[in-house]
Amino acid sequence: MLKANFHTHSRFCDGTDTIEELAAHATALGFEQLGFSGHMDPHIHMDWPAYVAEVRRVRELYRGRLDILLGVELDNAMDPGCCPEAEYAIGSTHFLPLQQEEPESVDHTFEGLEGLCQEFYGGDWYALARAYFDFEAQVFDRTHCSFVGHFDLVTRFNDQNPSFDERDPRYLGPALDAMEHLVSQGVPFEINCGAVNRGRKRELYPRRELLHKLHEFGGEILISADAHQKELLNGGFDQAVRTAMECEFTHVNILAHDSFGGVGLRQIALDTL
């Protein structure tokens, strides 16, 4: 089993458990690393100083038992200067750069996403998807992220409310252009299990066709549960490992502290998990 997760939400944002409760559960699972990645986006603004202080407190509490990392899920629309103490950042695109008084995320409700499509894209779902991936292509430049979060989040409602064909060139073309550009910048991608482990989607993010292309492009991967509750800290890991191997990846990356206190990537062979 993979013994690490770096996409973890607590009560400081939209999770159900405290930092300490999540660390305790991770230890019980035999985890070696746990990264906290509270949301900083146009809808959810954590009390950043309090979050930093609590992660650091719990890190000391679990020192020698669990390597705890201080991270952030930073939205593409946010200023990275909001969280200077973060040891790593997940670069995620929840919002499109539209002129809205109250911005609507692409993954909050289907009705909200459909409203965006009608108001700004004339009901053309492929135009919306193209705009999403055009913005997603900028996520490293804008956030300086350590890895890309749920790359194809724009498909969040497509299982229950099919609005576009994810195999159509009008969708795949912009997606692959964005992916290839980000790979060229050297930024890894997460295989995000959140929608699968919460029963929202059948496919992981990125979906299988995109993962195959990610491998062809020479991209690197991490595996993340996108856990909003402690019981899902390793939710979907088996499916993610199996899918990654089927897409010809040989290893997964993890984040860990080194002997000097810095954070870097390490590789783990998938066939050992």
C-alpha positions as CSV (number, residue, x, y, z in Angstrom):
1,M,0.0,0.0,0.0
2,L,1.1,3.5,-0.7
3,K,1.9,5.1,2.7
4,A,1.6,8.7,1.9
5,N,-1.0,11.3,1.0
6,F,-0.4,14.9,0.1
7,H,-3.9,16.2,-0.8
8,T,-5.6,16.4,2.6
9,H,-8.3,18.8,3.9
10,S,-9.1,19.5,7.5
11,R,-11.7,21.6,9.4
12,F,-9.6,24.6,8.5
13,C,-11.3,24.5,5.1
14,D,-14.0,22.0,3.9
15,G,-12.8,18.8,5.7
16,T,-14.6,17.1,8.6
17,D,-11.6,16.3,10.9
18,T,-9.0,18.2,12.8
19,I,-5.3,18.2,11.8
20,E,-4.5,16.0,14.8
21,E,-7.3,13.5,14.1
22,L,-6.0,13.1,10.5
23,A,-2.5,12.6,11.7
24,A,-3.6,10.0,14.3
25,H,-5.5,8.1,11.6
26,A,-2.6,8.3,9.1
27,T,-0.3,6.8,11.8
28,A,-2.8,4.0,12.4
29,L,-2.8,3.3,8.7
30,G,1.0,3.0,8.8
31,F,1.6,6.1,6.8
32,E,5.1,7.5,6.6
33,Q,4.2,10.9,5.1
34,L,1.1,13.1,5.4
35,G,0.8,16.4,3.6
36,F,-1.9,18.9,4.6
37,S,-3.2,21.0,1.7
38,G,-5.9,23.3,2.8
39,H,-7.8,25.3,0.2
40,M,-6.9,28.9,-0.7
41,D,-9.3,29.9,-3.4
42,P,-11.9,32.6,-4.2
43,H,-14.5,30.7,-2.1
44,I,-12.5,29.3,0.8
45,H,-10.0,31.4,2.6
46,M,-8.4,29.6,5.6
47,D,-7.1,31.4,8.6
48,W,-3.6,30.9,7.2
49,P,-1.5,31.8,10.3
50,A,-3.7,29.5,12.5
51,Y,-3.4,26.7,10.0
52,V,0.4,27.0,9.8
53,A,0.6,27.0,13.6
54,E,-1.5,23.9,14.0
55,V,0.3,21.9,11.3
56,R,3.6,22.8,13.0
57,R,2.3,21.9,16.4
58,V,1.0,18.5,15.3
59,R,4.3,17.9,13.3
60,E,6.2,18.2,16.6
61,L,3.7,15.9,18.3
62,Y,4.3,13.2,15.7
63,R,8.0,13.8,15.1
64,G,9.8,10.5,14.6
65,R,6.5,8.7,13.8
66,L,5.0,10.6,10.8
67,D,6.6,13.0,8.4
68,I,4.1,15.9,8.3
69,L,4.3,18.4,5.5
70,L,2.8,21.9,5.4
71,G,1.1,22.4,2.0
72,V,-1.7,24.3,0.3
73,E,-4.1,23.7,-2.5
74,L,-3.7,27.0,-4.3
75,D,-6.2,27.9,-6.9
76,N,-5.1,29.1,-10.3
77,A,-7.0,32.4,-9.6
78,M,-5.2,33.1,-6.4
79,D,-2.0,35.1,-5.6
80,P,0.7,32.6,-4.4
81,G,1.9,35.3,-2.0
82,C,-1.0,34.4,0.2
83,C,0.8,31.4,1.8
84,P,4.5,32.0,2.0
85,E,5.2,29.3,4.6
86,A,3.9,26.5,2.4
87,E,6.4,23.7,1.8
88,Y,4.6,22.6,-1.3
89,A,1.6,23.7,-3.4
90,I,-1.0,21.9,-5.4
91,G,-1.9,23.9,-8.4
92,S,-5.7,23.5,-9.0
93,T,-8.2,25.2,-11.3
94,H,-11.6,25.4,-9.7
95,F,-12.6,28.7,-11.2
96,L,-12.4,30.3,-14.7
97,P,-11.2,33.9,-15.1
98,L,-14.6,35.4,-15.8
99,Q,-16.0,38.8,-14.8
100,Q,-18.4,37.6,-12.1
101,E,-19.5,39.3,-8.9
102,E,-19.7,35.9,-7.2
103,P,-17.4,33.5,-9.0
104,E,-18.8,30.0,-9.6
105,S,-16.5,27.0,-9.4
106,V,-16.5,24.3,-12.0
107,D,-17.1,21.6,-9.4
108,H,-19.6,23.1,-6.9
109,T,-22.9,22.2,-8.6
110,F,-24.0,21.1,-12.0
111,E,-26.5,23.9,-12.2
112,G,-23.8,26.5,-11.5
113,L,-21.5,25.0,-14.2
114,E,-24.4,24.8,-16.7
115,G,-25.2,28.5,-15.9
116,L,-21.6,29.4,-16.7
117,C,-21.8,27.6,-19.9
118,Q,-25.0,29.3,-21.0
119,E,-24.0,32.8,-19.9
120,F,-20.3,32.9,-21.0
121,Y,-20.0,30.3,-23.8
122,G,-23.4,30.4,-25.5
123,G,-24.2,26.8,-24.3
124,D,-21.2,25.4,-26.0
125,W,-19.7,22.9,-23.6
126,Y,-16.6,22.4,-25.8
127,A,-15.9,26.1,-25.7
128,L,-16.1,26.0,-21.9
129,A,-13.8,23.0,-21.8
130,R,-11.3,24.8,-24.1
131,A,-11.4,27.9,-21.8
132,Y,-10.8,25.7,-18.8
133,F,-7.8,24.0,-20.3
134,D,-6.4,27.2,-21.7
135,F,-6.4,28.5,-18.1
136,E,-5.2,25.2,-16.7
137,A,-2.1,25.5,-19.0
138,Q,-1.1,28.6,-16.9
139,V,-1.4,26.9,-13.5
140,F,2.4,26.4,-13.0
141,D,3.2,29.9,-14.2
142,R,0.6,31.4,-11.9
143,T,1.0,29.3,-8.8
144,H,4.5,27.9,-9.0
145,C,3.0,24.6,-7.9
146,S,4.8,21.5,-6.8
147,F,2.3,19.4,-8.8
148,V,-1.0,19.8,-10.8
149,G,-4.2,18.9,-9.0
150,H,-7.2,17.0,-10.6
151,F,-6.2,18.1,-14.1
152,D,-9.6,17.5,-15.7
153,L,-11.8,18.7,-12.9
154,V,-14.1,20.3,-15.5
155,T,-15.6,16.7,-16.0
156,R,-16.8,16.6,-12.4
157,F,-20.5,16.2,-13.3
158,N,-20.1,14.5,-16.7
159,D,-21.0,11.0,-15.3
160,Q,-24.4,12.1,-13.9
161,N,-25.1,14.9,-16.4
162,P,-23.3,14.0,-19.7
163,S,-22.7,17.4,-21.4
164,F,-19.7,16.6,-23.7
165,D,-17.9,13.6,-25.0
166,E,-14.5,13.3,-23.3
167,R,-13.1,11.4,-26.3
168,D,-14.1,14.1,-28.8
169,P,-11.2,16.0,-30.4
170,R,-12.8,19.3,-29.4
171,Y,-12.3,18.2,-25.8
172,L,-9.2,16.1,-26.0
173,G,-7.3,18.6,-28.2
174,P,-7.2,21.5,-25.7
175,A,-6.7,19.0,-22.8
176,L,-3.6,17.4,-24.4
177,D,-2.2,20.8,-25.4
178,A,-2.4,22.0,-21.8
179,M,-1.0,18.7,-20.5
180,E,2.0,18.7,-22.9
181,H,2.8,22.3,-22.1
182,L,2.8,21.6,-18.3
183,V,4.9,18.5,-18.8
184,S,7.4,20.6,-20.7
185,Q,7.7,22.8,-17.6
186,G,8.7,19.8,-15.5
187,V,5.7,19.9,-13.2
188,P,4.3,16.5,-12.0
189,F,0.6,15.6,-12.1
190,E,-1.4,13.9,-9.4
191,I,-3.7,11.0,-10.0
192,N,-6.5,12.2,-7.9
193,C,-8.8,9.6,-6.3
194,G,-11.2,12.1,-4.6
195,A,-14.2,11.8,-7.0
196,V,-13.8,8.0,-7.1
197,N,-13.5,7.4,-3.4
198,R,-16.5,9.6,-2.7
199,G,-18.6,7.8,-5.4
200,R,-18.9,10.8,-7.7
201,K,-17.1,9.4,-10.7
202,R,-16.0,6.1,-12.2
203,E,-12.8,7.5,-13.6
204,L,-9.8,9.0,-11.7
205,Y,-8.5,12.4,-12.6
206,P,-6.9,12.4,-15.1
207,R,-9.0,9.9,-16.9
208,R,-7.3,6.8,-18.5
209,E,-6.8,8.3,-22.0
210,L,-5.1,11.3,-20.6
211,L,-2.9,9.2,-18.3
212,H,-1.7,7.2,-21.3
213,K,-0.7,10.5,-23.0
214,L,0.9,11.8,-19.9
215,H,3.2,8.8,-19.9
216,E,3.9,9.3,-23.6
217,F,4.8,12.9,-22.9
218,G,7.2,11.8,-20.2
219,G,5.2,13.2,-17.3
220,E,5.6,12.3,-13.7
221,I,2.9,11.3,-11.2
222,L,1.9,11.4,-7.6
223,I,-1.1,9.6,-6.2
224,S,-3.5,11.6,-3.9
225,A,-6.7,10.7,-2.1
226,D,-8.0,14.3,-2.0
227,A,-9.3,13.3,1.4
228,H,-11.9,15.4,3.2
229,Q,-12.3,12.9,6.0
230,K,-9.8,10.7,7.8
231,E,-11.5,7.5,6.6
232,L,-10.6,8.3,3.0
233,L,-6.9,9.1,3.5
234,N,-6.0,6.1,1.3
235,G,-9.3,5.9,-0.5
236,G,-8.9,4.8,-4.1
237,F,-5.1,4.1,-3.9
238,D,-5.4,0.5,-5.1
239,Q,-7.3,1.6,-8.2
240,A,-4.8,4.4,-8.8
241,V,-1.8,2.1,-8.6
242,R,-3.4,-0.4,-10.9
243,T,-4.4,2.2,-13.4
244,A,-1.0,3.9,-13.4
245,M,0.7,0.5,-14.1
246,E,-1.8,-0.2,-16.9
247,C,-0.8,3.2,-18.4
248,E,2.8,2.0,-18.3
249,F,4.1,4.1,-15.4
250,T,6.8,2.3,-13.4
251,H,7.0,4.6,-10.4
252,V,5.1,7.1,-8.3
253,N,6.6,10.2,-6.6
254,I,6.2,11.1,-3.0
255,L,7.2,14.3,-1.1
256,A,9.4,14.0,2.0
257,H,11.6,16.0,4.2
258,D,15.3,15.5,3.8
259,S,17.9,15.5,6.6
260,F,18.2,19.3,6.3
261,G,14.4,19.9,6.6
262,G,13.9,20.6,2.9
263,V,11.1,19.0,0.9
264,G,11.9,17.0,-2.2
265,L,10.5,14.3,-4.5
266,R,11.4,10.6,-4.0
267,Q,10.4,7.7,-6.3
268,I,8.7,4.4,-5.3
269,A,8.4,1.5,-7.7
270,L,4.7,0.8,-8.4
271,D,5.1,-2.9,-8.4
272,T,6.2,-2.8,-4.8
273,L,2.9,-1.3,-3.6
